[in-house]
């Protein structure tokens, strides 16, 4: 039998992620493939940097945790969005990374073909804990 966790334990793990990253987290949207892991240096070109709301994720419920507030920013670069990284307030430590696109990716944005100055809006971002 595989290990199973209660919903309360899963919710606590998810809420700990936001606590660890901090209330002044930054989202970076980049071109190209994501690095091998969060400890690896950034890859691709930077398209946008967004200072996330101070309470950037809703409280975990039923083993998942969704973005909170509006996540929108004017792009600083031009290219095709392919991955994201969420880092602490200093921008030095990556805590979360994944794919970005208009469907079927870890983070859903309104458009992946980005032009400098264009508004980028994140419509969906949800973390789901395993071991249900």
C-alpha positions as CSV (number, residue, x, y, z in Angstrom):
1,X,0.0,0.0,0.0
2,X,1.3,3.5,-0.8
3,X,1.6,6.1,1.9
4,X,-1.5,8.3,2.2
5,X,-1.9,11.6,4.0
6,X,-4.9,13.2,5.4
7,X,-6.3,16.3,3.7
8,X,-5.2,18.3,6.8
9,X,-1.6,17.1,6.4
10,X,-1.7,17.9,2.7
11,X,-3.2,21.3,3.3
12,X,-0.5,22.1,5.9
13,X,2.3,21.1,3.5
14,X,0.8,23.4,0.8
15,X,0.4,26.3,3.2
16,X,4.0,25.9,4.3
17,X,5.2,26.6,0.7
18,X,3.8,30.1,0.7
19,X,5.2,30.7,4.2
20,X,8.7,29.5,3.0
21,X,8.7,31.7,-0.1
22,X,7.5,34.7,1.8
23,X,4.9,37.5,1.4
24,X,7.0,39.4,-1.2
25,X,7.5,36.7,-3.8
26,X,8.4,37.4,-7.4
27,X,7.2,35.6,-10.5
28,X,9.6,35.5,-13.5
29,X,8.2,34.4,-16.9
30,X,11.0,33.2,-19.3
31,X,11.5,31.7,-22.7
32,X,12.9,28.2,-23.4
33,X,13.0,25.1,-21.2
34,X,13.0,25.3,-17.5
35,X,16.3,24.5,-15.7
36,X,16.7,20.9,-14.4
37,X,15.6,22.0,-10.9
38,X,15.1,25.1,-8.7
39,X,18.8,25.0,-7.6
40,X,20.0,25.4,-11.2
41,X,20.7,28.9,-12.7
42,X,18.0,30.7,-14.7
43,X,17.7,29.7,-18.4
44,X,16.1,31.4,-21.4
45,X,15.4,35.1,-21.7
46,X,13.4,37.0,-19.1
47,X,10.1,38.3,-20.5
48,X,8.5,39.7,-17.3
49,X,9.0,40.1,-13.6
50,X,5.9,40.4,-11.4
51,X,5.9,41.3,-7.7
52,X,3.1,39.0,-6.5
53,X,0.4,40.2,-4.0
54,X,1.4,39.9,-0.4
55,X,-1.1,37.0,0.1
56,X,-0.3,35.4,-3.3
57,X,-1.9,32.1,-2.7
58,X,-5.3,31.2,-1.1
59,X,-5.4,29.0,1.9
60,X,-5.1,25.3,1.0
61,X,-8.3,23.4,0.8
62,X,-9.0,19.8,-0.2
63,X,-5.3,19.2,-0.9
64,X,-4.8,22.1,-3.3
65,X,-3.9,25.8,-3.2
66,X,-4.8,28.4,-5.9
67,X,-3.4,31.8,-6.8
68,X,-4.9,34.7,-4.9
69,X,-5.5,38.2,-6.4
70,X,-4.7,39.5,-9.8
71,X,-1.4,38.5,-11.3
72,X,-0.7,40.9,-14.2
73,X,2.3,42.8,-15.5
74,X,3.7,44.6,-18.5
75,X,6.3,42.5,-20.3
76,X,9.9,43.8,-20.3
77,X,11.0,41.5,-23.1
78,X,9.9,39.9,-26.4
79,X,9.7,36.2,-27.1
80,X,7.6,33.0,-26.5
81,X,6.8,32.3,-22.8
82,X,7.6,28.7,-21.9
83,X,8.4,28.5,-18.2
84,X,8.2,30.4,-14.9
85,X,10.1,30.6,-11.7
86,X,8.8,31.9,-8.3
87,X,11.5,33.3,-6.1
88,X,11.8,35.0,-2.8
89,X,11.7,38.8,-2.4
90,X,15.4,39.1,-3.1
91,X,15.0,37.2,-6.4
92,X,17.9,35.0,-5.5
93,X,16.3,31.7,-4.4
94,X,14.0,29.8,-6.7
95,X,11.3,27.9,-4.8
96,X,8.8,26.9,-7.5
97,X,9.3,26.5,-11.3
98,X,7.2,24.9,-14.1
99,X,5.8,25.3,-17.5
100,X,3.7,28.2,-18.7
101,X,1.2,28.3,-21.6
102,X,-2.4,28.9,-22.6
103,X,-3.5,25.3,-21.7
104,X,-2.2,22.0,-20.4
105,X,0.7,23.6,-18.5
106,X,1.6,24.3,-14.8
107,X,0.6,28.0,-15.1
108,X,-1.9,29.3,-17.5
109,X,-1.4,32.8,-19.0
110,X,-3.5,34.7,-21.6
111,X,-0.9,34.6,-24.4
112,X,2.5,33.0,-24.9
113,X,3.6,35.2,-27.8
114,X,4.9,38.2,-25.8
115,X,5.9,41.7,-27.0
116,X,7.7,44.2,-24.8
117,X,5.1,46.4,-23.1
118,X,2.3,43.9,-23.6
119,X,0.2,43.0,-20.5
120,X,0.6,39.4,-19.4
121,X,-2.1,38.0,-17.1
122,X,-1.9,34.7,-15.2
123,X,-5.4,33.2,-15.3
124,X,-4.7,29.9,-13.4
125,X,-2.1,28.6,-11.1
126,X,-2.8,25.8,-8.6
127,X,-0.5,23.7,-6.4
128,X,-1.9,20.2,-5.6
129,X,-0.3,18.0,-3.0
130,X,0.3,14.3,-3.7
131,X,-0.3,11.3,-1.5
132,X,-4.1,11.5,-1.5
